[in-house]
Amino acid sequence: MTDDATLEKLRYPLGRMPNVEAGADAVQRAAWIGEIERLPLRLRAVVDGFSPAQWDTPYRPNGWTVRQLVHHLPDSHLNAYTRFKLGLTEDHPAIKPYDEAAWAELADTFETPPEVSLALLEAVHRRWVVVLRSISDAHWSRTVFHPEYERTYALDQLLAQYAWHCNHHLRHITALVEREEWN
């Protein structure tokens, strides 16, 4: 049986999402944008050549499979891309929460080849990075409201969270590869 500390480490291999204050500088934002830009290639490098059994292996007990993680990333990042565009074009918009666990159980997760989501992730990230690099220093402080958390986020705070999100799920998969000795 796995203890609580081990389960926490498997669930949050990089630690929980940090609560970043608004007001990051240009250097930090550029680093976060770089993390987002690199995710599709880094993810492909890890999952290239996976067998059906590997795709369907959970990254932790009672956790999502690699297949679910790979489909989740473009689901999440399509929402992120939309949230940034709303934040840039509307005054303090409410962003739409969604039930990511329910999305991970829909038919497209199980019936669509992972390659489709890898290609979708690449396309979304290419467009998203263009938008992110176009944001002026003054516009990073624009805000969105997340009704589920009843919290306002500046765009630079969202950027930090999604950069973490990229590395968080990539680490789920790389840690599994290491534990299972799939190299």
VEXVEXKOL-916876 format. One record per atom (N, C-alpha, C, O): residue in three letters; x negated, y, z. Coordinates in steps of 0.02 Angstrom, whole numbers, padded with zeros to 5 digits, always signed. Each point is the difference from the previous one (the first is absolute). Example, Ala and Ser with C-alpha at 12.3 -4.5 7.8 and 13.67 -1.06 7.14 Angstrom:
BEGIN
Ala-00660-00284+00390Ala+00045+00059+00000Ala-00045+00060+00000Ala-00052-00001+00033Ser+00070+00054-00069Ser-00042+00059+00003Ser+00039+00055+00037Ser-00025+00055+00008
***
This chain:
BEGIN
Met-00042-00060+00000Met+00042+00060+00000Met-00044+00062+00000Met-00052+00002+00033Thr+00073+00048-00069Thr-00038+00062-00007Thr+00022+00049+00054Thr+00060+00011+00010Asp-00108+00019+00025Asp+00018+00047+00053Asp+00018+00068-00029Asp-00011+00014-00058Asp+00040+00028+00101Asp+00025+00066-00023Asp-00056+00044-00028Asp+00011+00034-00050Ala-00069-00035+00081Ala-00055+00042-00024Ala-00023-00022-00069Ala-00016+00041-00042Thr+00014-00107+00031Thr-00020-00026-00065Thr+00052+00018-00053Thr-00018+00020-00056Leu+00082-00027+00073Leu+00053+00019-00047Leu-00003+00074-00017Leu+00010+00019-00058Glu-00023+00022+00108Glu-00006+00073-00012Glu-00058+00014-00048Glu+00007+00041-00045Lys-00063-00075+00054Lys-00058+00010-00044Lys+00015-00024-00071Lys-00022+00031-00048Leu+00059-00087+00042Leu+00018-00024-00067Leu+00050+00048-00034Leu-00004+00011-00060Arg+00050+00016+00100Arg+00050+00045-00029Arg-00030+00069-00017Arg+00018+00030-00050Tyr-00063-00006+00093Tyr-00031+00066-00010Tyr-00076-00007+00001Tyr-00032+00020+00048Pro+00004-00050-00101Pro-00073-00013+00001Pro-00043+00063+00003Pro-00058-00003+00019Leu+00087+00060-00039Leu-00036+00063+00003Leu+00024+00043+00058Leu-00018+00059+00006Gly+00060-00088+00037Gly+00033+00039+00052Gly+00065+00029-00028Gly+00011-00001-00060Arg+00030+00026+00104Arg+00064+00030-00021Arg-00013+00064-00038Arg-00053+00031+00006Met+00103-00011-00045Met-00007+00060-00041Met-00015+00060+00046Met+00037+00012+00047Pro-00090+00024-00062Pro-00016+00057+00043Pro+00051+00057-00010Pro+00028+00009-00054Asn-00018+00028+00106Asn+00043+00059-00003Asn-00044+00060-00016Asn-00031+00029+00045Val+00027-00012-00108Val-00045+00053-00023Val+00037+00067+00003Val+00057+00005-00023Glu-00089+00044+00050Glu+00030+00067+00002Glu-00006+00033-00068Glu-00045-00016-00039Ala+00090+00060+00025Ala-00002+00038-00063Ala-00062+00044-00001Ala-00027+00018+00052Gly+00005+00001-00112Gly-00055+00047-00006Gly-00067-00032-00017Gly-00052+00027+00018Ala+00053-00084-00052Ala-00063-00031-00021Ala-00036+00047-00049Ala+00031+00039-00035Asp-00097-00045+00033Asp-00038+00041-00048Asp-00005-00035-00067Asp+00018-00059-00007Ala-00043+00095-00042Ala-00004-00025-00069Ala-00043-00062-00005Ala+00015-00045-00040Val-00068+00041+00079Val-00045-00059-00002Val+00037-00062+00024Val-00004-00053-00031Gln+00040+00060+00086Gln+00037-00057+00027Gln+00056-00021-00048Gln+00011-00060-00011Arg+00025+00109-00017Arg+00053-00017-00048Arg-00029-00036-00061Arg+00030-00048-00024Ala-00087+00070+00000Ala-00031-00032-00058Ala-00018-00073+00017Ala+00007-00044-00043Ala-00030+00032+00103Ala-00017-00068+00021Ala+00063-00044+00001Ala-00001-00057-00023Trp+00056+00084+00050Trp+00063-00038+00002Trp+00026-00014-00070Trp+00024-00054-00014Ile-00028+00104-00030Ile+00022-00010-00069Ile-00043-00054-00033Ile+00026-00041-00038Gly-00090+00040+00052Gly-00044-00052-00026Gly+00021-00069+00023Gly-00004-00048-00039Glu+00026+00041+00101Glu+00024-00065+00025Glu+00061-00022-00040Glu+00005-00058-00020Ile+00040+00104+00008Ile+00060-00016-00039Ile-00018-00018-00071Ile+00026-00047-00028Glu-00071+00085-00001Glu-00021-00012-00070Glu-00032-00069-00008Glu+00011-00034-00050Arg-00051+00013+00099Arg-00038-00063-00006Arg+00040-00062+00017Arg-00020-00055-00019Leu+00077+00062+00052Leu+00036-00060+00022Leu+00016-00049-00056Leu-00015-00060+00008Pro+00043+00081-00065Pro+00018-00051-00050Pro-00059-00043-00022Pro+00007-00061-00007Leu-00064+00090-00005Leu-00059-00039-00020Leu-00026-00044+00056Leu-00018-00058-00012Arg+00018+00084+00072Arg-00024-00039+00057Arg+00047-00060+00012Arg-00023-00055+00014Leu+00088+00067-00020Leu+00048-00054+00010Leu-00008-00054-00053Leu-00001-00060+00016Arg-00004+00081-00079Arg-00009-00048-00054Arg-00063-00043+00011Arg+00001-00061-00012Ala-00054+00092+00034Ala-00063-00037+00010Ala+00009-00055+00053Ala-00031-00052-00005Val+00072+00065+00054Val+00011-00050+00054Val+00045-00057-00023Val-00015-00058+00014Val+00069+00073-00049Val+00050-00051-00016Val-00012-00034-00067Val+00035-00048-00017Asp-00083+00072-00021Asp-00014-00030-00066Asp-00011-00075+00007Asp-00044-00022+00037Gly+00082-00016-00074Gly-00009-00072-00001Gly+00035-00038+00056Gly-00010-00060+00008Phe+00052+00094+00030Phe+00036-00034+00054Phe+00045-00056-00029Phe+00029+00008-00054Ser-00026-00062+00090Ser+00044-00056-00018Ser+00071+00015+00026Ser+00009+00045+00041Pro+00041-00081-00066Pro+00068+00009+00028Pro+00002-00009+00076Pro+00036+00037+00034Ala-00073-00084-00009Ala+00000-00011+00073Ala-00030+00060+00036Ala+00024+00019+00054Gln-00075+00011-00081Gln-00030+00059+00031Gln+00049+00059-00001Gln+00006+00036+00050Trp+00028-00026-00106Trp+00049+00054-00004Trp+00054-00008+00053Trp+00026+00050+00026Asp-00010-00111-00009Asp+00055-00013+00047Asp-00023-00015+00071Asp+00038-00027+00040Thr-00100+00046-00025Thr-00026-00007+00068Thr+00013+00063+00040Thr-00017+00055-00023Pro+00047-00061+00082Pro+00010+00060+00043Pro-00067+00024+00027Pro-00045-00039+00015Tyr+00039+00104-00010Tyr-00063+00028+00025Tyr-00006-00008+00076Tyr-00055+00008+00028Arg+00110-00022+00006Arg+00001-00014+00072Arg+00061-00043+00014Arg+00045-00005-00041Pro-00043-00027+00100Pro+00060-00039+00018Pro+00062+00045-00002Pro+00001+00055+00028Asn+00051-00079-00062Asn+00063+00037-00008Asn-00008+00065-00038Asn+00042+00045+00005Gly-00095-00039-00043Gly-00012+00061-00038Gly+00016-00010-00073Gly+00018-00055-00022Trp-00023+00108-00017Trp+00011-00003-00071Trp-00054-00042-00034Trp-00055-00007+00026Thr+00073-00020-00083Thr-00049-00034-00041Thr-00040+00051-00040Thr+00018+00059-00004Val-00072-00082-00025Val-00039+00044-00044Val+00045+00025-00056Val-00003+00059-00019Arg+00045-00102-00008Arg+00047+00019-00053Arg+00044+00059+00024Arg+00009+00049-00036Gln+00019-00055+00096Gln+00043+00053+00026Gln-00040+00065+00011Gln+00026+00054-00015Leu-00087-00060+00039Leu-00041+00060+00009Leu-00013+00035-00066Leu+00004+00061-00005Val-00021-00101-00046Val-00016+00029-00066Val+00061+00033-00031Val-00006+00051-00034His+00064-00079+00045His+00062+00032-00026His+00020+00060+00044His+00028+00048-00025His-00043-00052+00089His+00017+00056+00046His-00039+00063-00018His+00028+00055+00004Leu-00090-00061-00022Leu-00041+00060-00012Leu+00029+00046-00053Leu+00007+00060+00014Pro+00012-00083-00074Pro+00031+00048-00046Pro+00069+00023+00023Pro+00019+00057-00014Asp+00018-00100+00049Asp+00064+00023+00028Asp-00011+00060+00045Asp+00032+00052-00007Ser-00079-00059+00053Ser-00015+00053+00048Ser-00029+00061-00035Ser+00020+00057+00016His-00065-00068-00062His-00035+00057-00030His+00041+00036-00052His-00012+00058-00015Leu+00062-00093-00015Leu+00049+00036-00041Leu+00039+00049+00044Leu+00013+00057-00020Asn+00006-00079+00080Asn+00033+00044+00047Asn-00046+00057+00021Asn+00022+00057+00005Ala-00085-00072+00006Ala-00047+00052+00020Ala-00008+00053-00055Ala+00002+00060+00014Tyr-00010-00083-00075Tyr-00006+00045-00057Tyr+00060+00046-00004Tyr-00006+00060-00010Thr+00065-00089+00018Thr+00062+00039+00000Thr+00001+00049+00058Thr+00021+00058-00009Arg-00042-00079+00067Arg+00000+00044+00059Arg-00045+00060-00012Arg+00018+00056+00019Phe-00076-00066-00049Phe-00045+00056-00014Phe+00032+00048-00051Phe-00003+00060+00008Lys+00034-00088-00059Lys+00030+00043-00051Lys+00058+00040+00030Lys+00010+00058-00016Leu+00029-00090+00060Leu+00054+00036+00035Leu-00030+00056+00043Leu+00025+00056+00000Gly-00078-00072+00036Gly-00031+00050+00044Gly-00029+00058-00038Gly-00005+00056+00027Leu-00015-00067-00088Leu-00029+00053-00042Leu+00053+00042-00035Leu-00014+00056-00020Thr+00073-00084+00011Thr+00050+00034-00041Thr+00063+00022+00038Thr+00042+00035-00028Glu-00036-00055+00091Glu+00058+00019+00040Glu-00025+00028+00066Glu-00056-00015+00022Asp+00097+00055+00010Asp-00017+00029+00064Asp+00019-00047+00056Asp+00059-00007+00016His-00108-00024+00014His+00008-00044+00059His+00054-00053-00012His+00049-00004+00039Pro-00057-00037-00091Pro+00052-00050-00015Pro-00001-00058+00050Pro-00051-00016+00029Ala+00109-00013-00019Ala+00004-00064+00037Ala-00019-00055-00049Ala+00023-00001-00057Ile-00067-00043+00079Ile-00021-00055-00043Ile+00041-00062+00019Ile+00024-00007+00056Lys-00016-00036-00104Lys+00043-00059+00009Lys-00039-00057+00032Lys-00048-00025-00029Pro+00069+00004+00089Pro-00029-00061+00028Pro+00026-00061-00038Pro+00051+00004-00034Tyr-00086-00059+00040Tyr+00024-00062-00031Tyr-00022-00058+00044Tyr-00048+00006+00039Asp+00082-00061-00044Asp-00014-00059+00040Asp-00051-00044-00037Asp+00019-00043-00039Glu-00083+00056+00053Glu-00052-00035-00038Glu+00002-00076+00010Glu-00016-00037-00046Ala+00036+00015+00106Ala+00005-00072+00012Ala+00054-00032-00043Ala-00009-00054-00027Ala+00065+00089+00020Ala+00054-00025-00043Ala-00022+00000-00074Ala+00015-00046-00037Trp-00051+00099+00017Trp-00024+00002-00069Trp-00046-00059-00014Trp+00001-00028-00055Ala-00042+00009+00104Ala-00048-00055-00009Ala+00034-00068-00007Ala-00032-00049-00018Glu+00097+00046+00033Glu+00038-00062-00005Glu+00044-00003-00062Glu+00034-00050-00011Leu-00034+00102-00030Leu+00041+00001-00061Leu-00031-00046-00054Leu-00059-00016+00001Ala+00101-00003-00048Ala-00020-00047-00052Ala-00061+00022-00039Ala-00041-00042-00019Asp+00035+00107+00005Asp-00057+00022-00041Asp-00067-00016+00034Asp-00050-00008-00035Thr+00049+00004+00100Thr-00061-00017+00036Thr-00022-00071-00015Thr-00059-00015-00004Phe+00107-00029-00003Phe-00016-00071-00008Phe+00000-00023-00072Phe-00031-00051-00017Glu+00067+00087-00026Glu+00008-00022-00069Glu-00043+00039-00050Glu-00004-00020-00058Thr-00027+00074+00080Thr-00042+00040-00044Thr-00073-00020+00012Thr-00022-00002+00057Pro-00015-00011-00110Pro-00071-00015+00010Pro-00036+00058+00034Pro+00015+00058-00015Pro-00062-00072+00060Pro-00037+00054+00033Pro-00034+00047-00049Pro-00009+00059+00015Glu-00010-00083-00073Glu-00032+00042-00050Glu+00042+00061-00018Glu-00027+00054-00012Val+00092-00062+00012Val+00045+00056-00016Val-00008+00055+00052Val-00004+00059-00017Ser+00001-00078+00080Ser-00008+00050+00053Ser-00070+00029+00002Ser-00009+00058+00018Leu-00041-00098-00037Leu-00068+00028-00004Leu-00003+00053-00055Leu-00031+00053+00010Ala+00063-00066-00067Ala+00001+00050-00054Ala+00041+00061+00020Ala-00019+00057-00014Leu+00075-00068+00048Leu+00041+00056+00023Leu-00038+00042+00051Leu+00003+00061-00003Leu-00039-00093+00048Leu-00040+00037+00049Leu-00053+00043-00035Leu-00010+00058+00018Glu-00022-00086-00069Glu-00050+00039-00038Glu+00033+00062-00032Glu-00028+00055+00004Ala+00085-00065-00035Ala+00034+00055-00033Ala+00023+00054+00049Ala-00010+00059-00011Val+00041-00081+00065Val+00023+00048+00051Val-00059+00039+00028Val+00004+00061+00007His-00058-00096+00010His-00057+00034+00029His-00032+00049-00048His-00024+00052+00020Arg+00022-00068-00084Arg-00029+00047-00049Arg+00039+00065+00000Arg-00029+00054+00002Arg+00095-00059-00003Arg+00042+00061+00000Arg-00003+00035+00067Arg-00006+00061+00003Trp+00009-00099+00051Trp-00001+00028+00067Trp-00064+00040+00013Trp+00002+00055+00026Val-00058-00084-00046Val-00065+00034+00010Val-00002+00065-00040Val-00028+00049+00024Val+00056-00048-00083Val+00002+00063-00039Val+00038+00053+00040Val-00022+00057+00007Val+00080-00076+00020Val+00039+00047+00041Val-00040+00021+00061Val-00005+00060+00015Leu-00024-00108+00021Leu-00038+00016+00061Leu-00057+00048-00014Leu-00012+00046+00039Arg-00024-00056-00093Arg-00057+00043-00016Arg+00022+00069-00024Arg-00041+00046-00002Ser+00104-00039-00016Ser+00024+00065-00024Ser+00026+00045+00056Ser+00015+00058-00011Ile-00009-00086+00072Ile+00030+00038+00055Ile-00050+00052+00024Ile-00057-00016+00018Ser+00079+00078-00016Ser-00044+00054+00024Ser-00007-00004+00076Ser+00042-00030+00034Asp-00094+00060-00008Asp-00011+00000+00072Asp+00062+00026+00037Asp+00019-00028+00052Ala+00012+00080-00078Ala+00059+00029+00033Ala+00059-00047+00001Ala+00041+00002+00046His-00036-00046-00095His+00059-00043-00005His-00005-00064+00042His+00050-00035+00008Trp-00109+00019+00017Trp-00007-00060+00042Trp+00040+00007+00065Trp+00017-00050+00032Ser-00002+00111-00013Ser+00039+00010+00062Ser+00075-00004-00012Ser+00039+00005+00048Arg-00017-00014-00110Arg+00071-00009-00013Arg+00023-00062+00038Arg-00039-00045+00013Thr+00103+00043+00004Thr+00024-00052+00045Thr+00059-00039-00029Thr+00036+00024-00045Val-00028-00084+00072Val+00059-00042-00013Val+00026-00022+00069Val-00037+00001+00049Phe+00099-00019-00047Phe+00031-00024+00062Phe+00017-00074-00007Phe+00034-00019-00047His-00057-00021+00094His+00015-00071+00000His+00056-00013+00049His-00012+00001+00061Pro+00074-00013-00084Pro+00056-00006+00046Pro-00003-00061+00045Pro+00027+00001+00055Glu-00059-00055-00077Glu-00005-00060+00043Glu-00041+00015+00063Glu+00017-00023+00054Tyr-00070+00061-00062Tyr-00044+00018+00056Tyr+00017+00068+00030Tyr-00029+00020+00051Glu+00076+00015-00083Glu+00019+00067+00021Glu-00062+00044+00008Glu-00011+00032+00052Arg-00030-00033-00105Arg-00065+00034+00004Arg-00016+00035-00066Arg+00016-00025-00054Thr-00048+00082+00061Thr-00025+00037-00058Thr-00073-00020-00012Thr-00039-00006+00047Tyr+00022-00004-00110Tyr-00068-00016-00021Tyr-00023+00050-00052Tyr+00036+00014-00048Ala-00096+00013+00057Ala-00032+00039-00052Ala-00027-00049-00052Ala-00013-00058+00016Leu+00005+00080-00078Leu-00023-00044-00052Leu-00069-00030+00015Leu-00013-00057-00018Asp-00030+00095+00052Asp-00065-00029+00016Asp+00006-00055+00052Asp-00042-00045+00001Gln+00092+00047+00041Gln+00012-00054+00048Gln+00024-00063-00037Gln-00021-00056+00015Leu+00065+00066-00064Leu+00022-00057-00041Leu-00059-00030-00037Leu-00007-00061-00005Leu-00036+00103-00022Leu-00059-00024-00036Leu-00042-00045+00045Leu-00021-00054-00021Ala+00009+00076+00082Ala-00040-00040+00047Ala+00034-00067+00014Ala-00033-00052+00002Gln+00098+00053+00006Gln+00036-00062+00015Gln-00002-00049-00058Gln-00010-00060+00010Tyr+00017+00085-00071Tyr-00001-00045-00057Tyr-00071-00025-00016Tyr-00007-00056-00025Ala-00043+00095+00038Ala-00068-00025-00007Ala-00012-00057+00049Ala-00029-00051-00017Trp+00053+00061+00079Trp-00005-00054+00050Trp+00040-00061-00025Trp-00024-00056+00006His+00084+00067-00032His+00043-00054-00023His-00035-00042-00053His+00004-00062+00001Cys-00039+00094-00047Cys-00038-00037-00051Cys-00049-00048+00032Cys-00001-00059-00015Asn-00039+00086+00060Asn-00053-00040+00032Asn+00029-00052+00048Asn-00028-00055+00007His+00082+00071+00025His+00034-00045+00047His+00021-00065-00036His-00017-00054+00023His+00053+00061-00078His+00023-00061-00034His-00056-00035-00038His+00000-00061-00005Leu-00047+00099-00022Leu-00058-00032-00031Leu-00038-00042+00051Leu-00022-00056-00014Arg+00015+00082+00075Arg-00035-00037+00052Arg+00039-00062+00022Arg-00030-00050+00018His+00097+00053-00020His+00038-00061+00014His-00023-00057-00046His-00012-00056+00022Ile+00004+00073-00086Ile-00017-00051-00049Ile-00073-00020+00006Ile-00016-00060-00002Thr-00029+00108+00009Thr-00072-00018+00004Thr-00015-00039+00064Thr-00042-00044-00001Ala+00076+00060+00055Ala-00010-00038+00062Ala+00025-00072-00008Ala-00032-00047+00024Leu+00088+00038-00059Leu+00025-00067-00014Leu-00050-00039-00043Leu-00015-00058+00014Val-00011+00091-00065Val-00050-00033-00044Val-00060-00022+00042Val-00025-00055-00010Glu+00003+00097+00055Glu-00057-00017+00043Glu+00017-00058+00046Glu-00039-00048+00006Arg+00097+00051+00027Arg+00020-00054+00048Arg+00007-00067-00036Arg-00020-00053+00026Glu+00049+00055-00086Glu+00013-00062-00037Glu-00061-00022-00042Glu+00000-00053-00030Glu-00052+00095+00029Glu-00061-00014-00038Glu+00016-00013-00074Glu-00023-00049-00029Trp+00062+00095+00000Trp+00020-00006-00070Trp-00054+00027-00047Trp+00009-00004-00061Asn-00062+00032+00087Asn-00052+00029-00044Asn-00036-00053-00039Asn-00045+00015-00039
***
